[in-house]
């Protein structure tokens, strides 16, 4: 079976255009990307995701809860007095935003936020990482949503 050269070029051009378009709206990560949706910007699966699969880390500067003045992308780290300032709205410095902060709310979510302890190399401390995890299979190009009303957990 011979492959059609123009078909391969067309597929490559479409894939490149899609990647450039999504990169214009926000981060593109291994398993997800950000693009416009019905409520602004949303998080979408790049590939088919399985239930229980890691999607993205909810990252940003960690601040004491008392420094949380405003912002819609601020996440309390369970069991601590720290928050993750996902959009750097309360922080004196800015870092690249993680894609996870763009997961929108749904009362019927397909993902949740989980707290994963990670032992930091060279240090004798465990740091809590907040990660977005699929709660059921999610098809490629489908929006990833969490339930904010229960703290992001399904």
C-alpha positions as CSV (number, residue, x, y, z in Angstrom):
1,X,0.0,0.0,0.0
2,X,1.5,3.3,-1.0
3,X,1.2,6.4,1.2
4,X,-0.1,9.6,-0.4
5,X,2.6,12.3,0.0
6,X,0.0,15.1,-0.1
7,X,-2.0,13.3,2.6
8,X,1.0,13.1,4.9
9,X,1.8,16.8,4.3
10,X,-1.8,17.8,5.0
11,X,-1.9,15.8,8.3
12,X,1.4,17.4,9.3
13,X,0.2,20.9,8.5
14,X,-3.0,20.4,10.4
15,X,-1.2,19.0,13.4
16,X,1.3,21.9,13.4
17,X,-1.5,24.5,13.0
18,X,-3.4,23.0,15.9
19,X,-0.3,23.0,18.1
20,X,0.6,26.6,17.3
21,X,-3.0,27.7,17.9
22,X,-3.2,26.0,21.3
23,X,0.3,27.4,22.3
24,X,-1.1,30.9,21.7
25,X,-3.7,30.4,24.4
26,X,-1.6,28.8,27.1
27,X,0.7,25.9,28.1
28,X,0.9,22.8,26.0
29,X,1.9,19.8,28.1
30,X,2.5,16.1,27.4
31,X,-1.1,15.1,28.1
32,X,-3.1,18.3,27.8
33,X,-3.4,21.7,26.2
34,X,-5.3,25.0,26.7
35,X,-7.7,26.5,24.2
36,X,-10.9,28.5,24.0
37,X,-14.1,26.8,25.2
38,X,-17.7,27.8,26.1
39,X,-16.6,29.6,29.3
40,X,-13.3,31.3,28.3
41,X,-10.3,29.0,28.3
42,X,-10.4,25.4,29.1
43,X,-8.1,22.3,29.5
44,X,-8.3,19.6,26.8
45,X,-6.8,16.1,26.5
46,X,-4.0,15.8,23.8
47,X,-4.2,12.0,23.8
48,X,-6.7,9.5,25.1
49,X,-6.4,9.4,28.9
50,X,-7.2,6.4,31.1
51,X,-8.9,6.5,34.5
52,X,-6.3,7.2,37.2
53,X,-3.8,8.7,34.8
54,X,-1.8,11.8,35.7
55,X,-2.7,14.8,33.6
56,X,-0.8,17.8,35.0
57,X,0.6,19.3,38.2
58,X,-1.2,22.3,39.6
59,X,1.8,24.4,40.2
60,X,2.8,28.0,41.0
61,X,4.4,29.9,43.9
62,X,3.6,28.5,47.3
63,X,2.6,31.1,49.8
64,X,1.4,31.2,53.4
65,X,-2.5,31.3,53.3
66,X,-2.4,34.7,55.0
67,X,-0.9,36.2,51.8
68,X,-3.8,35.0,49.7
69,X,-5.6,38.3,49.0
70,X,-7.3,37.7,45.7
71,X,-7.2,35.5,42.6
72,X,-9.3,32.7,41.1
73,X,-6.4,30.3,40.6
74,X,-5.4,29.9,44.2
75,X,-5.5,26.3,45.6
76,X,-5.2,25.4,49.3
77,X,-2.7,22.6,49.9
78,X,-4.6,20.1,52.2
79,X,-3.1,19.7,55.7
80,X,-1.0,22.8,55.4
81,X,-1.2,26.5,55.8
82,X,0.1,27.1,52.3
83,X,-1.7,27.9,49.0
84,X,-0.5,27.4,45.4
85,X,-0.9,30.7,43.5
86,X,-1.5,29.2,40.1
87,X,-1.6,32.5,38.2
88,X,0.9,34.4,40.4
89,X,-1.7,36.9,41.4
90,X,-0.6,37.2,45.0
91,X,3.1,36.6,44.5
92,X,5.9,39.2,44.1
93,X,7.3,37.0,41.2
94,X,5.8,35.2,38.2
95,X,6.5,31.8,36.9
96,X,5.1,29.9,33.9
97,X,1.5,28.8,34.5
98,X,0.7,25.1,34.6
99,X,-2.1,23.9,32.3
100,X,-4.0,22.4,35.3
101,X,-5.2,25.8,36.4
102,X,-7.4,26.0,33.3
103,X,-9.5,22.9,34.2
104,X,-13.1,24.3,34.5
105,X,-15.9,23.3,36.9
106,X,-18.4,20.6,36.2
107,X,-20.9,18.9,38.4
108,X,-20.1,15.8,36.4
109,X,-16.3,15.9,36.3
110,X,-13.9,13.6,34.5
111,X,-10.9,14.5,36.6
112,X,-10.0,15.5,40.2
113,X,-7.2,17.1,42.1
114,X,-5.1,14.8,44.3
115,X,-2.4,15.5,46.8
116,X,0.7,13.4,46.1
117,X,3.5,13.4,48.6
118,X,7.0,13.7,47.0
119,X,10.3,13.2,48.9
120,X,12.6,16.0,47.7
121,X,16.1,14.7,46.8
122,X,18.8,15.9,49.1
123,X,16.3,17.0,51.7
124,X,14.6,15.1,54.5
125,X,11.2,16.5,53.8
126,X,8.0,15.5,52.0
127,X,6.3,18.1,49.9
128,X,2.7,17.8,48.8
129,X,2.2,18.2,45.1
130,X,-1.3,18.8,43.8
131,X,-1.9,16.9,40.6
132,X,-4.8,16.6,38.2
133,X,-5.8,12.9,37.6
134,X,-8.4,11.5,35.2
135,X,-11.3,9.8,37.0
136,X,-12.6,8.1,33.9
137,X,-11.4,7.6,30.3
138,X,-11.1,10.9,28.4
139,X,-10.9,11.0,24.6
140,X,-8.4,13.1,22.9
141,X,-9.6,16.7,22.3
142,X,-12.3,16.4,25.0
143,X,-12.4,19.0,27.8
144,X,-11.0,18.0,31.2
145,X,-13.2,19.3,34.1
146,X,-13.2,19.0,37.9
147,X,-15.8,19.7,40.6
148,X,-14.6,22.8,42.4
149,X,-17.5,22.6,44.9
150,X,-15.9,19.6,46.6
151,X,-12.4,21.0,46.5
152,X,-11.6,19.6,43.1
153,X,-12.0,16.0,44.2
154,X,-14.5,13.7,42.5
